[in-house]
Amino acid sequence: MAAPLLHTRLLGDAAASASAVKTLGASRTGISNMRALENDFFNSPPRKTVRFGGTVTEVLLKYKKGETNDFELLKNQLLDPDIKRLPWLNRSQTVVEEYLAFLGNLVSAQTVFLRPCLSMIASHFVPPRVIVKEGDVDVSDSEDEDDSLPANFDTCHRALQIIARYVPSTPWFLMPILVEKFPFVRKSERTLECYVHNLLRISVYFPTLRHEILELVIEKLLKLDVNAPRQDIEDAEETATQTCGGMDSTEGLFNMDEDEETEHETKVGPAWHDHMVHPVAERLDILMSLVLSYMKDVCYADGKVDNNKTKDLYRDLINIFDKLLLPTHASCHVQFFMFYLCSFKLGFAEAFLEHLWKKLQDPSNPAIIRQAAGNYIGSFLARAKFIPLITVKSCLDLLVNWLHIYLNNQDLGTKAFCDVALHGPFYSACQAVFYTFVFRHKQLLSGNLKEGLRYLQSLNFERIVMSQLNPLKVCLPSVVNFFAAITNKYQLVFCYTIIERNNRQMLPVIRSTAGGDSVQTCTNPLDTFFPFDPCVLKRSKQFIDPIYQIWEGMSAEELQEFKKPMKKEIVEEEDDDFLKGEVPQNDTVIGITPSSFDAHFQSPSSSVGSPPMLYMQPSPL
C-alpha cells in the first residue's frame, strides 16, 4: 500500500516532488513515475490532496477538533529532514507563495518545527556556496554574481514575518540562531556584507532584537578591528602604492569585483582606490560603512533628524559602547559609530560627553575605565568639528575644576607623588585637557585675544603642571611638548624646566627577551591612545571626513615663531587685528625643531594621527 500523499503546497517544486515520490514508495512506482511527476511539475503544478482526509488545512482543522489520526500521518511525513532543505528560492512566484504558506501552516501546527525553519531561513542570508574544481580538490566559494540575491533576501524576510504572525515568540527563538549562523570573520567580504545587511534589516521589523543585533554586529567588527592595527593598514597601503598600484602583491588575498577587466590600467584606476589593500581592513571597512549607512537611514526622515528614533538608537549604542568599546584598548575604527551618531545633533554630542564625564569622575569605576573615558573626552573634543567652542570651554571648565579639587585632596596626603597606578584617572584628565588645548587654542584665542588669554589664565594651568603629581612626566611626550610650546608663547605657564628635569630622571628599563636584553625607555606610562585618531578606512572616511577636525601642519617660518614668547605689552595693548578678523603672523600653532632628546620622546604607534612629537628648547626671555 502506498504511503499517504502529502499535500503541502510544496509538491509544486521539482525537488519536493522527487522527495515526495521517494517517501511515497518510489520502489513500487519506479524511476519512470518519478520523472513523470517532475515533468508534471514543470508543465503545470497540480493542486494535490492528501488521501487520508483532504488538504493540509482540513487536516489541521480536524486536529483542532480533536481528530488526531490524520495529523499523525501528516507529521510523519514532515519529519523527513529534507523537506526543510528544498531549493525553494529562485523558483516561480507560485511555488514560492505555496512554500511560504506551507511554512506558516507547519509552525502553527507544531512549534517543534520552528527552530529548524528559522535556521533554514537564516542559512539563506549569505550568498549560496558553489563548488569549484581545482585539480582533484573541491574549493567552496560564494556565488557573488547571483543577480537574484536581493529578491531571495526579500523572500526570506517575508518568510520570517509570516512565521512571526503565527508564532509571536519568533524573535526570541530567532536571535540565538542568528548568532550561531554569523559567518566566521575570515569569510569573504561579500558573505559578511550580506549577512550583516540582513541582520540590520531584521532589526527594523523586529525592533525588540535591535539592541542584540547591533551588539552582535559591533562585537564582530571589534574582532576585525583589533586584528587590523592602524600601522599595518598604513604599511599595506604604502607598499601597494609603491608596487604597481598595489594589485600585483595582494591579488588573491581578497575578493574583488573586476568585471573581467584584466588590463593593468584598469586595476589601478579609480575603482581600486575604493578598496583597502589589507584584507582584514577591507572587511572592516565594508561592514563599518554598512553600519553607518544604517544609522543614517534610521535617524533621518525627509532629510531631517528624527529625534525620537535617534534617541532610541543612542540608548542602544551607548550601552553597547560601555560594554564593548570602553574596556577595549587601542581599537582604531569601530568607535567612530558613536562619533558619527553624535554629529546628527549637538544634544547627542553633549549627552555623550556628559556620559564620559560621569565615568571619569566616578571613583566606583575601575581605574582603567576612568582612564579610557578621559582618552575619549580629549579625543572627541579635539576632533569633533561639530562641537562649538562654548561646549569645549564648558568641558574644559569641568575637567580643570576637577583637577584642582583632586590636587586639593592630595596636598596634605601621603600619596602626593607621581605614580600612574595611584593617580591614573587624574593623569588621563590632564592629558585630555592638554590635548584639547593643543587642538582648540586658536579658537579659544580668536576674536578677542585679551579675553581669550584671561579665560586661559583662569584655568590656572601652572598649578596643575607644577604640582607634586607632575603630569608632564606621565602624559604622552607629543602632547606635552606641544602644550609646552603654546603655553610658553602666550606666557601661561613655563614647562621646559620641568620637562628637562623629568628627562634627567627618566631611567631606562632593561627588558629580557629570547634574543637578549634590551634597554628601553617607557614613553607612554599611561598607556594612552586617542580613540578618534584619523580614520584610514576609505569607505568609512566618506562619512567621517566632513565632520572631522584634522591636524594642521605648519611651515618652517611658523615653527620658529613659537620659540619666541609674546611680549607682555603686545598682549596688553592688543591691536585691532583680531577685531578685524586678521590673525597676527606669530599666532601659529607650534614651533618645533629636532634635538638630541628625540630618541627619548618618540611617540608610540598608538598616537599615530596625533600631533607629531618634537622637542623644542625654550628661547631665553
HELIX and SHEET records of a PDB file:
HELIX    1   1 ALA A   14  THR A   23  1                                  10    
HELIX    2   2 ALA A   26  ASN A   43  1                                  18    
HELIX    3   3 VAL A   56  LYS A   64  1                                   9    
HELIX    4   4 ASN A   69  LEU A   78  1                                  10    
HELIX    5   5 PRO A   81  LYS A   84  5                                   4    
HELIX    6   6 GLN A   93  ALA A  109  1                                  17    
HELIX    7   7 THR A  111  PHE A  113  5                                   3    
HELIX    8   8 LEU A  114  ALA A  122  1                                   9    
HELIX    9   9 LEU A  149  TYR A  166  1                                  18    
HELIX   10  10 THR A  170  LYS A  181  1                                  12    
HELIX   11  11 GLU A  189  TYR A  205  1                                  17    
HELIX   12  12 PRO A  207  LEU A  209  5                                   3    
HELIX   13  13 ARG A  210  VAL A  226  1                                  17    
HELIX   14  14 ARG A  230  GLN A  242  1                                  13    
HELIX   15  15 CYS A  244  GLY A  246  5                                   3    
HELIX   16  16 MET A  247  THR A  250  1                                   4    
HELIX   17  17 HIS A  264  LYS A  267  1                                   4    
HELIX   18  18 PRO A  270  ASP A  274  5                                   5    
HELIX   19  19 PRO A  279  CYS A  299  1                                  21    
HELIX   20  20 ASN A  307  ILE A  320  1                                  14    
HELIX   21  21 PHE A  321  LEU A  325  3                                   5    
HELIX   22  22 PHE A  336  CYS A  342  1                                   7    
HELIX   23  23 LEU A  346  GLN A  361  1                                  16    
HELIX   24  24 ALA A  367  ARG A  383  1                                  17    
HELIX   25  25 LEU A  389  GLN A  410  1                                  22    
HELIX   26  26 VAL A  420  LEU A  445  1                                  26    
HELIX   27  27 LEU A  449  SER A  458  1                                  10    
HELIX   28  28 PHE A  461  MET A  466  1                                   6    
HELIX   29  29 PRO A  471  VAL A  474  1                                   4    
HELIX   30  30 PRO A  477  LYS A  489  1                                  13    
HELIX   31  31 TYR A  496  GLN A  505  1                                  10    
HELIX   32  32 LYS A  538  ILE A  544  1                                   7    
HELIX   33  33 ASP A  545  ILE A  547  5                                   3    
HELIX   34  34 ALA A  556  GLU A  561  1                                   6    
HELIX   35  35 LYS A  568  GLU A  573  1                                   6    
HELIX   36  36 SER A  596  HIS A  600  5                                   5    
HELIX   37  37 SER A  605  SER A  607  5                                   3    
SHEET    1   A 2 ARG A 129  GLU A 134  0                                        
SHEET    2   A 2 VAL A 137  SER A 142 -1                                        
SHEET    1   B 2 TYR A 300  ALA A 301  0                                        
SHEET    2   B 2 LYS A 304  VAL A 305 -1                                        
SHEET    1   C 2 VAL A 509  THR A 513  0                                        
SHEET    2   C 2 GLY A 516  GLN A 520 -1                                        
END                                                                             
